[in-house]
Amino acid sequence: MLCLAPLARAGAHLMGARITRRVLADGRGICTWLPSLFSGLPRGATFNARSARHSSASTAANQNTPSYSYVIVGAGSAGCVLANRLSEDAHESVLLLEAGPKDMLLGSVRLSWKIHMPAALTYNLCDDKYNWHYHTLPQAHMDERVMYWPRGRVWGGSSSLNAMVYIRGHAEDYDRWQREGAQGWDYQHCLPYFRKAQSHELGEDRYRGGSGPLRVSRGKTNHPLHQAFIEAGQQAGYPFTQDMNGLQQEGLGWMDMTVHKGKRWSTASAYLRPVLSRPNLTAEVRCLTTRVLFEGKRAVGVEYTQNGQKKKVFADKEVILSGGAINSPQLLMLSGVGNANDLKPFGYGATAHLGEWRFIRGVPASPTPRHPFHFLPSQVIDHGACPQDGGLPGFTWANEKHRVLPCVQALAGMIFAQQAFQPLPRARAQPGRGVQTAPRSDAFRAAQADCA
Ligand SMILES: Cc1cc2nc3c(=O)[nH]c(=O)nc-3n(C[C@H](O)[C@H](O)[C@H](O)COP(=O)(O)OP(=O)(O)OC[C@H]3O[C@@H](n4cnc5c(N)ncnc54)[C@H](O)[C@@H]3O)c2cc1C
């Protein structure tokens, strides 16, 4: 059995993605991702390899090769949770393979401050020490710019690099998934799991958890610009909300953060490091998984490289791919699972042809609030990354200018024009009053907009 662990929330923006780059090289050259690869796997999809066609790369288990009940690829947000929960059962053995290093100082049990100190957020976005450091292809709708696309490559994965904002997403999105066929993913079904995962510093209620491993605290700031933003939003006609993950999600309010006692609370902190002493859990680092091994129609293990050596490991029960929204589909392609037409030009035979699924559907006009709007009183260019020489490939903005961005830009303009901002010293505002017409606004966004 082959499972795709819950794909990243960030995956919501992957529609129509086209990626090349920073290849998980397996000696067979570069792998180019094509839109159709992303065209199908619903979030949290479970792909049962039993339905796959026979692999030409089929591998028989060899007696000297280690085997575990579960082999998990990727110790990121999803992988750490899975490693913890699956190893709760002492009868099962779990192997967790991570391409990056531990989230600690080299050779020490001390945590890396660059990861665990929230204010150090942008440090890891400047280099590829803990970061896959992806870049996109030139984007047609973004002035042909190459966009920077960071992803975590370390224990905790992107939760060790991210901005620590705790937002579950709108309840209606979950209900829509259920309506569209993802049985069991409606909000009422997911809520007990959100609560089980969480320990909110404000205590439990109908929506918040009080005793889970994921520590969440209410954002704390006395910055006058934050206060002005919330006031201005109300002056613009939006409600104040006490809890954007609670009953009333629409409105402006203070964010919840995966921060505990001043430290980042990644999934490695919440789920992995506390259970490392379990004898049935093995967590390996600097192991790049390069291929899923199939026996007939069944995924039976993976091949990976560690210290320059190629190794194999087998799973009696499941191979779980939790390498993130970019790497898991890539690993499937490297294993011959994907659209046969996409794989052929790169010399990969198709183990399983996935046809023309859709990864995430386009966003039709929605009756519910769709845009999480974060206010940050600083200017961040390129995620704070240092400028790069040369361009590397990435993903396509699916004609964003016709959808979300104009709406968000108009909303920002309306909020910043409110009375609450008037007493504050005037900084140079972009795009400024001169950029009011649609063509000039489009040009501004194409030149300046970025994504997370
Ligand atoms: C800069 C940034 C800011 C963000 N800010 C927020 C935020 O504030 N709030 C929020 O909710 N979300 C945020 N996100 C998104 C969020 O962090 C991700 O959606 C989430 O962490 C993805 O979880 P995942 O388990 O799918 O993948 P990841 O957490 O990325 O984990 C994947 C892991 O698999 C490993 N891996 C991949 N391929 C292989 C392989 N072949 N072999 C072995 N290991 C492999 C990777 O190294 C990584 O450790 C942000 C993301 C980034 C990058």
The ligand as a Tripos MOL2 file, in Angstrom:
@<TRIPOS>MOLECULE
LIG
   53    58     1     0     0
SMALL
NO_CHARGES

@<TRIPOS>ATOM
      1 C1          8.4440   30.1190    4.1080 C.3       1 LIG1
      2 C2          7.1420   29.4190    4.4290 C.ar      1 LIG1
      3 C3          6.2020   30.0410    5.2240 C.ar      1 LIG1
      4 C4          5.0030   29.3900    5.5370 C.ar      1 LIG1
      5 N1          4.1580   29.9570    6.4400 N.ar      1 LIG1
      6 C5          3.0920   29.2430    6.9020 C.ar      1 LIG1
      7 C6          2.3350   29.7140    7.9990 C.ar      1 LIG1
      8 O1          2.6250   30.7450    8.5890 O.2       1 LIG1
      9 N2          1.2600   28.9740    8.3890 N.ar      1 LIG1
     10 C7          0.9390   27.7760    7.7760 C.ar      1 LIG1
     11 O2         -0.0440   27.1440    8.1860 O.2       1 LIG1
     12 N3          1.6680   27.3040    6.7460 N.ar      1 LIG1
     13 C8          2.7580   27.9870    6.3330 C.ar      1 LIG1
     14 N4          3.5510   27.4670    5.3500 N.ar      1 LIG1
     15 C9          3.1400   26.1990    4.7310 C.3       1 LIG1
     16 C10         3.3490   24.9930    5.6490 C.3       1 LIG1
     17 O3          4.5420   25.0910    6.3750 O.3       1 LIG1
     18 C11         3.3470   23.7450    4.7790 C.3       1 LIG1
     19 O4          2.1210   23.7070    4.0770 O.3       1 LIG1
     20 C12         3.4880   22.4460    5.5500 C.3       1 LIG1
     21 O5          4.5770   22.5020    6.4380 O.3       1 LIG1
     22 C13         3.6650   21.3080    4.5610 C.3       1 LIG1
     23 O6          3.7120   20.0810    5.2630 O.3       1 LIG1
     24 P1          4.1260   18.7270    4.5380 P.3       1 LIG1
     25 O7          4.1960   17.6800    5.5790 O.co2     1 LIG1
     26 O8          3.2350   18.5020    3.3890 O.co2     1 LIG1
     27 O9          5.5690   19.0140    3.9140 O.3       1 LIG1
     28 P2          6.8720   19.5300    4.6330 P.3       1 LIG1
     29 O10         6.5970   20.0350    5.9930 O.co2     1 LIG1
     30 O11         7.5330   20.4610    3.6760 O.co2     1 LIG1
     31 O12         7.7390   18.2160    4.8200 O.3       1 LIG1
     32 C14         8.2660   17.4630    3.7940 C.3       1 LIG1
     33 C15         9.5210   16.7950    4.3180 C.3       1 LIG1
     34 O13         9.8730   15.7180    3.4580 O.3       1 LIG1
     35 C16        11.2470   15.7710    3.1910 C.3       1 LIG1
     36 N5         11.4650   15.1570    1.8970 N.ar      1 LIG1
     37 C17        10.9860   15.5870    0.7040 C.ar      1 LIG1
     38 N6         11.3540   14.7610   -0.2700 N.ar      1 LIG1
     39 C18        12.0880   13.7770    0.3020 C.ar      1 LIG1
     40 C19        12.7510   12.6500   -0.2050 C.ar      1 LIG1
     41 N7         12.7220   12.3340   -1.4950 N.pl3     1 LIG1
     42 N8         13.4330   11.8410    0.6530 N.ar      1 LIG1
     43 C20        13.4400   12.1350    1.9920 C.ar      1 LIG1
     44 N9         12.8270   13.2180    2.5170 N.ar      1 LIG1
     45 C21        12.1540   14.0220    1.6820 C.ar      1 LIG1
     46 C22        11.5660   17.2520    3.1890 C.3       1 LIG1
     47 O14        12.9480   17.5040    3.3550 O.3       1 LIG1
     48 C23        10.7140   17.7460    4.3440 C.3       1 LIG1
     49 O15        11.3720   17.6620    5.5740 O.3       1 LIG1
     50 C24         4.7390   28.1100    5.0010 C.ar      1 LIG1
     51 C25         5.6940   27.4710    4.1920 C.ar      1 LIG1
     52 C26         6.8870   28.1040    3.9250 C.ar      1 LIG1
     53 C27         7.9350   27.3670    3.1040 C.3       1 LIG1
@<TRIPOS>BOND
     1     1     2 1
     2     2     3 ar
     3     2    52 ar
     4     3     4 ar
     5     4     5 ar
     6     4    50 ar
     7     5     6 ar
     8     6     7 ar
     9     6    13 1
    10     7     8 2
    11     7     9 ar
    12     9    10 ar
    13    10    11 2
    14    10    12 ar
    15    12    13 ar
    16    13    14 ar
    17    14    15 1
    18    14    50 ar
    19    15    16 1
    20    16    17 1
    21    16    18 1
    22    18    19 1
    23    18    20 1
    24    20    21 1
    25    20    22 1
    26    22    23 1
    27    23    24 1
    28    24    25 2
    29    24    26 1
    30    24    27 1
    31    27    28 1
    32    28    29 2
    33    28    30 1
    34    28    31 1
    35    31    32 1
    36    32    33 1
    37    33    34 1
    38    33    48 1
    39    34    35 1
    40    35    36 1
    41    35    46 1
    42    36    37 ar
    43    36    45 ar
    44    37    38 ar
    45    38    39 ar
    46    39    40 ar
    47    39    45 ar
    48    40    41 1
    49    40    42 ar
    50    42    43 ar
    51    43    44 ar
    52    44    45 ar
    53    46    47 1
    54    46    48 1
    55    48    49 1
    56    50    51 ar
    57    51    52 ar
    58    52    53 1
@<TRIPOS>SUBSTRUCTURE
     1 LIG1         1 GROUP 0 **** ****
